[in-house]
Amino acid sequence: MTKEPIDTPDDLLLTVGPAARLAAVTVQTLKAWIDDERLPAQRTATGVRLVRRSDLLAFLKLGASRGRRSTTAA
């Protein structure tokens, strides 16, 4: 397994595999965050999800559970 360079630019776009590894979660969890619109992402013409490294790090810093949508009515 290769380690991420320390000087990786924050605007680097990551596919879901490397992004999930960086976040220490499963690919399914990362995709759920994207699909729930909790984590910003782009899609390529072929449907590949791309996450900006800086967005992922900010999301993790705030806490991944923050911004979770409530399923109960108030």
C-alpha positions in Angstrom: 0.0 0.0 0.0 1.4 3.4 -0.9 1.3 6.2 1.5 0.0 9.6 0.6 2.7 12.2 0.2 2.8 14.9 2.9 2.8 17.7 0.3 -0.4 16.5 -1.4 -2.3 19.5 -2.7 -5.6 20.1 -1.0 -7.4 20.6 -4.3 -6.5 17.1 -5.4 -9.5 15.1 -6.6 -9.8 11.6 -5.1 -11.9 8.7 -6.3 -14.0 7.0 -3.6 -11.4 4.3 -2.9 -8.6 6.6 -1.9 -11.0 9.0 -0.2 -12.5 6.2 1.9 -9.0 5.1 2.9 -8.1 8.6 3.9 -11.3 8.9 6.0 -10.8 5.4 7.4 -14.3 4.3 6.4 -15.7 1.9 3.8 -16.4 2.9 0.2 -20.1 2.4 0.9 -20.0 4.9 3.8 -18.2 7.5 1.7 -20.7 7.0 -1.2 -23.6 7.4 1.3 -22.1 10.7 2.5 -22.0 11.9 -1.1 -25.4 10.6 -2.0 -26.9 12.2 1.1 -25.3 15.5 0.0 -23.3 15.7 3.2 -19.9 15.6 1.3 -19.5 17.6 -1.9 -18.4 15.6 -4.9 -18.3 15.8 -8.6 -19.1 13.1 -11.2 -17.2 12.4 -14.3 -19.0 11.7 -17.6 -18.8 8.0 -16.8 -20.3 8.5 -13.3 -17.2 8.2 -11.2 -17.4 10.2 -8.0 -14.6 12.6 -7.3 -14.1 14.2 -3.9 -11.8 17.2 -3.4 -9.2 16.3 -0.7 -9.8 19.7 1.1 -13.5 19.1 1.2 -13.0 15.6 2.7 -10.6 16.9 5.3 -12.9 19.8 6.3 -15.8 17.3 6.5 -13.8 15.0 8.8 -12.6 17.9 10.9 -16.2 19.0 11.6 -17.2 15.4 12.3 -18.8 13.2 9.8 -22.0 12.9 11.8 -22.6 16.6 11.7 -25.1 17.6 9.2 -26.9 14.3 9.3 -30.4 14.7 8.1 -33.1 14.0 10.6 -35.7 11.4 9.6 -38.2 12.5 12.3 -40.6 15.4 12.0 -40.3 18.2 14.5 
